[in-house]
Each structure stands twice: as structure tokens, then as C-alpha cells.
């Protein structure tokens, strides 16, 4: 049964790559009055719900593509709900609530019991999606820095868009990237990794080691910055 839940994780992951929303996550808070997406989703999990809606359209309407073949109506409904949970789990606004939920769940279940219920299997599957979503900081340095550079470029574009649409401007400073990365790694990623390590103890060893090396880079980078 676990394999059934896990087999849809690649489909969820691909959704974020092939269905890129026309507005980034930093612009969403400033777009309530002007963005059709923000109004449509009541400014709640806008990017995630956009991806979810587009995935539903693909599952329903794409000719020659049937991701849910020969399944009963109830089974299809269960899969749709499961995919929704996977996508919503990546909303960072729900990040700490998710960590609390995971902490409580793991404290009440043994390793084997986690897989005995559907909520448990979905929760662990959501953990895998969340890990892949925020784990760029634990990838080899050359890959990690490609992601960092993409963030920098996105922030620069954001500044330009804020100016065009007359949104409150962040005035992004490239020199702040060190502080941003250290905060993201320490306050967002590491708390989740620590909780997740209770479950995936062995497989996370390499991720922790690479994370530590990348984190050390920002310490050195920060110390080398002119005052």
C-alpha cells in the first residue's frame, strides 16, 4: 500500500516544474488587490492552489494522457485528495504547523505503526515532497549555488516588477543573500530535518553533512564581507 502512495510523488514533483505560475511567491503578499490569482484563491496558498488547479485540468482533459487508468470512482477520489495534500504540504506558510503535526504524530507511533493508517502514509509522503522542495541547501555545492543564483535573479526581477506595478519595494541587495540563506537554513530547513531524522535516520546522514558544508560557506562569506 505504501508503494501506491509513493508512486504519485514524481507526478506531484513534476507539477511544480511544468506548471510554473506567472507570479512568484514573494510577490503574492503584495498582489491581493491586483492579482487575479490572489483574488481567486483568497490570498491563501496561492501558488500551491494554482498548481493544484492546473494539475486537475491535466488529469481531466489532456488527450492521450491518463494518469489514473482503470480505477474506480472512489479510488480516483482518494488519489485526487492525496495529490492535493502533497501539493499543499509545500506551502511554507504552513511549514511550522506541519512540523508540529509531524512531531506529535511521530511521538505517538512506533516506526511500524506509522504505515498502518492512511493518514500516516500520506503524512510521510508529504514529508518526502517537503524535503525535496526545501532540500537544495543539502545538495552538492555546485548544484546548490545554481539554485542560489536563480533566487538572486528572481529577486532582481521582483524588484523590477514591484516598481512597474507600484507595489511596496523590497530593494533587494545581493549582499544580503548570506543573511537570507543562513536564516532559511537555520530557521526553516534544519528544524524540519531534525524532526524528519527521527524517521529517516540513516538516509539523512549525507544530507546533513552536505548541509553543514554549505552552511559553513555562508559563515565564511559573511566574515569576508567588508563592514
Helices and strands as residue ranges (DSSP letters): H 2-6, H 9-18, H 25-28, H 36-40, H 46-61, H 73-88, G 92-94, H 95-108, G 113-115, H 118-134, G 135-138, H 141-165, G 174-176, H 177-183, I 184-189, H 190-196, H 205-224
